[in-house]
Amino acid sequence: MSLMSQWREFCPAKLNLYLAVTGRRPDGYHDLVSLVVKLDIGDTLEASARAWGADSLACDDAELPTGPDNLVLKAAAAYRRKVTEAPFMDWTLSKHLPCGAGLGGGSSDAAAALRIMNAACCNALGAEDMLAVASEAGSDCPLFLFDGPCLMRGRGELLEALPQAAAAALRGRGVVVLKPHFGIPTGWAYSALAGAGSCIPGQEAEAELAAWLAAPEGPPPMRNSFQDVVFRKYPCYDVLNAALVGAGLPAMRLTGSGSACHAFAQGDAAERMLAVGRDCLGEGSFCAAAMIV
């Protein structure tokens, strides 16, 4: 075990700049093709080793469950099944990302827990084993063990780094993230998607991404299988986009299965977008400017 007894990890948000759900798998999950980036905004997870008993979790968000179903504790338990001498931890989660947003906050927290556990055990697990443990904690968790922008396939466990030119074209770009006061249950989103027949053929999705990867000087394709069904159910998105476009600003695109949405912007444009977002979405909304890392 590491001589350190306290650890701290940043848990970044993610954005699906492109998300094509291509069909349902025999195991009940869905196949997808996605262009994913991480942001410089996120949660913070701290841990201190304890000599006995069980993990504990404290969080500054009173609405977040801190029992065994929390992904931080599930990730720690999954790691301990692989490395039985791993210590128990007192975890402290500072929550800045909203839940039910499609920003990957819970999965990012879980991946941070795995990094802490592995550091505490002198990096007992290599990259391949860490990805396998992350898959046990959740479909999005492996993404947060992967450095930089990437392509995500399968049910989220197949990750591929972008070519250097494409990654460089994305890093440092400013984005605005807006989320209404409500979250969107992932189960509902997939059911609505199936009912609408809105899956995107895999070959079509791959071709769209390949065209941009071959010439990444321009903006990447922005597509999301869930956007039509989510925007149809929740009219606040159309109200928001009408206000943004009316002010000469970019319209927002959904990330993940929602409810957060995003657009490229920085500087004065970003500040104006935040003001429009706060005005349209009101109390309880999440409005942030960020940068792709």
C-alpha positions as CSV (number, residue, x, y, z in Angstrom):
1,M,0.0,0.0,0.0
2,S,1.2,3.6,-0.7
3,L,2.8,5.5,2.1
4,M,0.3,8.3,1.4
5,S,-2.9,8.2,3.4
6,Q,-4.8,11.0,1.7
7,W,-5.7,11.5,-2.0
8,R,-7.5,14.1,-4.1
9,E,-8.8,13.7,-7.7
10,F,-10.5,16.0,-10.1
11,C,-13.6,14.5,-11.8
12,P,-14.2,16.2,-15.1
13,A,-17.4,16.5,-17.0
14,K,-17.8,15.1,-20.5
15,L,-19.6,16.2,-23.6
16,N,-20.8,14.0,-26.4
17,L,-20.2,16.3,-29.3
18,Y,-21.5,13.5,-31.6
19,L,-23.7,10.6,-30.4
20,A,-25.3,8.1,-32.7
21,V,-27.2,5.2,-31.1
22,T,-27.0,2.5,-33.8
23,G,-29.2,-0.3,-32.4
24,R,-30.1,-2.6,-29.5
25,R,-27.7,-5.4,-28.5
26,P,-28.7,-8.9,-27.5
27,D,-27.6,-8.2,-23.9
28,G,-30.2,-5.4,-23.7
29,Y,-27.7,-2.5,-24.0
30,H,-27.4,-0.3,-27.1
31,D,-24.5,0.1,-29.5
32,L,-23.3,3.7,-30.1
33,V,-20.8,5.7,-31.9
34,S,-19.7,8.9,-30.1
35,L,-17.1,11.7,-30.3
36,V,-16.5,12.5,-26.6
37,V,-14.4,15.3,-24.9
38,K,-13.8,16.1,-21.3
39,L,-14.1,19.6,-19.8
40,D,-12.2,21.7,-17.2
41,I,-15.3,21.7,-15.0
42,G,-16.2,18.9,-12.6
43,D,-16.4,17.4,-9.2
44,T,-13.7,16.8,-6.6
45,L,-13.2,13.5,-4.8
46,E,-11.0,13.2,-1.7
47,A,-10.2,10.0,0.3
48,S,-8.3,9.0,3.4
49,A,-7.5,5.5,4.2
50,R,-9.0,3.8,7.2
51,A,-7.8,0.7,9.0
52,W,-11.0,-1.3,9.3
53,G,-14.5,-2.0,8.3
54,A,-16.1,-0.4,5.3
55,D,-16.0,2.6,3.0
56,S,-17.9,5.7,4.0
57,L,-19.0,8.5,1.7
58,A,-19.9,12.1,2.6
59,C,-21.1,14.6,0.0
60,D,-22.0,18.3,0.1
61,D,-25.1,17.7,-2.0
62,A,-27.7,16.5,0.4
63,E,-29.9,15.1,-2.4
64,L,-27.2,12.7,-3.7
65,P,-27.6,9.2,-2.2
66,T,-24.4,8.1,-0.4
67,G,-25.3,4.5,0.2
68,P,-23.8,1.4,-1.5
69,D,-25.5,2.2,-4.9
70,N,-23.4,5.4,-5.2
71,L,-21.0,4.9,-8.1
72,V,-18.0,5.9,-5.9
73,L,-18.7,3.1,-3.5
74,K,-19.5,0.6,-6.2
75,A,-16.2,1.4,-8.0
76,A,-14.3,1.0,-4.7
77,A,-16.0,-2.4,-4.1
78,A,-15.2,-3.5,-7.7
79,Y,-11.6,-2.6,-7.2
80,R,-11.4,-4.4,-3.9
81,R,-12.7,-7.6,-5.5
82,K,-9.7,-7.5,-7.8
83,V,-7.1,-6.3,-5.3
84,T,-8.2,-7.8,-2.0
85,E,-5.6,-6.0,0.2
86,A,-6.9,-2.6,-1.0
87,P,-7.7,-0.3,2.0
88,F,-11.1,1.0,3.0
89,M,-11.6,4.7,2.5
90,D,-13.4,7.7,4.0
91,W,-14.6,9.4,0.8
92,T,-15.6,13.1,0.5
93,L,-17.3,14.2,-2.7
94,S,-17.6,17.9,-3.6
95,K,-20.4,17.9,-6.1
96,H,-20.4,20.7,-8.8
97,L,-21.9,18.8,-11.7
98,P,-25.7,18.3,-11.7
99,C,-27.2,14.8,-11.7
100,G,-29.3,13.6,-14.6
101,A,-27.5,15.9,-17.0
102,G,-25.7,13.7,-19.5
103,L,-22.4,15.2,-18.3
104,G,-21.1,11.9,-16.8
105,G,-20.7,13.2,-13.3
106,G,-21.3,10.0,-11.5
107,S,-19.2,7.9,-13.8
108,S,-16.4,10.5,-13.6
109,D,-16.6,10.3,-9.8
110,A,-16.3,6.5,-10.0
111,A,-13.3,6.6,-12.3
112,A,-11.6,9.0,-9.8
113,A,-12.3,6.5,-7.0
114,L,-10.6,3.8,-9.1
115,R,-7.5,6.1,-9.7
116,I,-7.3,6.7,-5.9
117,M,-7.7,3.1,-5.1
118,N,-5.0,2.1,-7.6
119,A,-2.6,4.9,-6.3
120,A,-3.2,3.6,-2.7
121,C,-2.2,0.1,-3.9
122,C,1.0,1.3,-5.7
123,N,-0.6,1.0,-9.1
124,A,-1.3,-2.7,-8.7
125,L,-3.5,-2.8,-11.8
126,G,-2.4,-1.9,-15.2
127,A,-4.4,0.0,-17.8
128,E,-6.3,-3.0,-19.2
129,D,-7.4,-4.3,-15.8
130,M,-8.4,-0.8,-14.7
131,L,-10.7,-0.5,-17.8
132,A,-12.2,-3.9,-17.0
133,V,-12.9,-2.8,-13.4
134,A,-14.3,0.5,-14.6
135,S,-16.8,-1.4,-16.9
136,E,-18.2,-3.1,-13.8
137,A,-19.0,0.2,-12.2
138,G,-20.8,1.6,-15.3
139,S,-20.8,1.9,-19.1
140,D,-19.3,5.5,-19.1
141,C,-16.7,4.9,-16.4
142,P,-13.9,3.6,-18.8
143,L,-14.1,6.9,-20.7
144,F,-12.8,8.8,-17.6
145,L,-9.7,6.6,-17.4
146,F,-8.9,7.6,-21.0
147,D,-6.8,10.7,-21.6
148,G,-8.0,13.3,-24.1
149,P,-10.8,13.4,-26.8
150,C,-11.8,10.0,-28.1
151,L,-14.2,8.0,-30.1
152,M,-16.5,5.7,-28.0
153,R,-18.2,2.6,-29.4
154,G,-19.9,-0.5,-28.3
155,R,-21.9,0.2,-25.2
156,G,-19.2,2.7,-24.2
157,E,-16.4,0.4,-23.4
158,L,-14.5,0.5,-26.7
159,L,-12.4,3.7,-26.8
160,E,-10.1,5.0,-29.5
161,A,-7.9,8.1,-29.2
162,L,-8.4,10.7,-31.9
163,P,-5.6,11.4,-34.4
164,Q,-3.3,14.1,-33.2
165,A,-4.6,16.8,-35.5
166,A,-8.2,16.1,-34.6
167,A,-7.5,16.2,-30.9
168,A,-5.5,19.4,-31.2
169,A,-8.4,21.0,-33.1
170,L,-10.7,20.4,-30.1
171,R,-8.5,21.0,-27.1
172,G,-8.8,24.5,-25.8
173,R,-12.1,25.3,-27.5
174,G,-14.6,27.1,-25.3
175,V,-18.0,25.7,-24.8
176,V,-21.1,26.8,-22.9
177,V,-23.1,24.2,-21.0
178,L,-26.7,24.9,-20.0
179,K,-29.1,22.5,-18.1
180,P,-32.7,23.1,-17.1
181,H,-33.8,22.4,-13.5
182,F,-34.9,18.8,-14.4
183,G,-32.9,15.7,-15.3
184,I,-33.8,13.1,-17.9
185,P,-33.9,9.4,-16.9
186,T,-31.7,7.4,-19.2
187,G,-34.3,4.6,-19.3
188,W,-37.0,6.9,-20.6
189,A,-34.7,8.4,-23.2
190,Y,-33.8,5.0,-24.7
191,S,-37.5,3.9,-24.6
192,A,-38.5,7.1,-26.4
193,L,-35.7,6.6,-28.9
194,A,-36.9,3.1,-29.7
195,G,-40.5,4.3,-30.0
196,A,-39.5,7.0,-32.4
197,G,-37.3,4.7,-34.5
198,S,-34.5,7.3,-34.2
199,C,-31.5,5.0,-34.3
200,I,-28.8,6.0,-36.8
201,P,-27.2,3.4,-39.1
202,G,-23.7,2.6,-37.9
203,Q,-22.1,3.0,-41.3
204,E,-23.7,6.5,-41.7
205,A,-22.4,7.6,-38.3
206,E,-18.9,6.2,-39.0
207,A,-18.8,8.0,-42.4
208,E,-19.8,11.3,-40.9
209,L,-17.0,11.1,-38.3
210,A,-14.4,9.8,-40.7
211,A,-15.1,12.8,-43.0
212,W,-14.3,15.2,-40.2
213,L,-11.3,13.2,-38.9
214,A,-9.8,13.5,-42.4
215,A,-10.1,17.3,-42.4
216,P,-10.6,18.5,-38.8
217,E,-9.9,22.2,-39.5
218,G,-13.7,22.9,-39.3
219,P,-16.1,22.1,-36.5
220,P,-16.9,18.5,-35.9
221,P,-20.3,17.0,-36.8
222,M,-22.9,17.8,-34.1
223,R,-25.5,15.1,-34.0
224,N,-27.4,13.4,-31.2
225,S,-29.9,10.5,-31.5
226,F,-31.8,11.6,-28.5
227,Q,-32.2,15.3,-29.4
228,D,-35.4,15.1,-31.4
229,V,-37.3,13.0,-28.8
230,V,-36.0,15.1,-25.8
231,F,-36.7,18.5,-27.5
232,R,-40.2,17.3,-28.5
233,K,-41.1,16.4,-24.9
234,Y,-39.5,19.5,-23.3
235,P,-40.4,22.7,-25.1
236,C,-38.0,24.8,-23.0
237,Y,-35.2,23.8,-25.4
238,D,-37.0,25.4,-28.4
239,V,-37.6,28.5,-26.3
240,L,-34.0,28.6,-25.3
241,N,-32.7,28.2,-28.8
242,A,-35.1,30.8,-30.2
243,A,-33.8,33.3,-27.7
244,L,-30.2,32.4,-28.5
245,V,-30.6,32.6,-32.3
246,G,-32.6,35.8,-31.9
247,A,-29.6,37.3,-30.1
248,G,-27.2,36.2,-32.8
249,L,-25.8,33.3,-30.8
250,P,-25.4,29.6,-31.6
251,A,-28.2,27.2,-30.9
252,M,-27.6,24.5,-28.3
253,R,-27.2,20.8,-28.9
254,L,-28.1,18.0,-26.5
255,T,-25.2,16.0,-24.8
256,G,-25.7,12.4,-23.9
257,S,-29.4,11.7,-23.2
258,G,-29.7,15.1,-21.6
259,S,-30.8,17.2,-20.0
260,A,-27.7,19.4,-20.5
261,C,-27.0,21.0,-23.8
262,H,-24.0,22.8,-25.2
263,A,-22.6,25.0,-28.0
264,F,-19.1,26.2,-28.9
265,A,-18.5,29.8,-27.6
266,Q,-16.0,31.8,-25.6
267,G,-15.3,35.3,-24.4
268,D,-18.2,37.8,-24.9
269,A,-20.3,35.3,-26.8
270,A,-20.1,32.8,-23.9
271,E,-21.1,35.5,-21.4
272,R,-24.1,36.5,-23.5
273,M,-25.1,32.8,-23.8
274,L,-24.9,32.3,-20.1
275,A,-27.1,35.4,-19.5
276,V,-29.7,34.1,-22.0
277,G,-29.6,30.6,-20.4
278,R,-30.2,31.9,-16.9
279,D,-33.1,34.1,-18.1
280,C,-34.8,31.3,-20.1
281,L,-34.1,28.4,-17.8
282,G,-34.6,30.2,-14.5
283,E,-34.0,29.0,-10.9
284,G,-32.4,25.6,-10.5
285,S,-30.7,25.6,-13.9
286,F,-27.0,24.9,-14.4
287,C,-25.1,27.4,-16.6
288,A,-21.3,27.2,-17.1
289,A,-18.6,28.2,-19.4
290,A,-15.9,25.6,-19.9
291,M,-13.0,24.5,-22.0
292,I,-12.2,21.2,-23.7
293,V,-9.1,19.5,-22.3
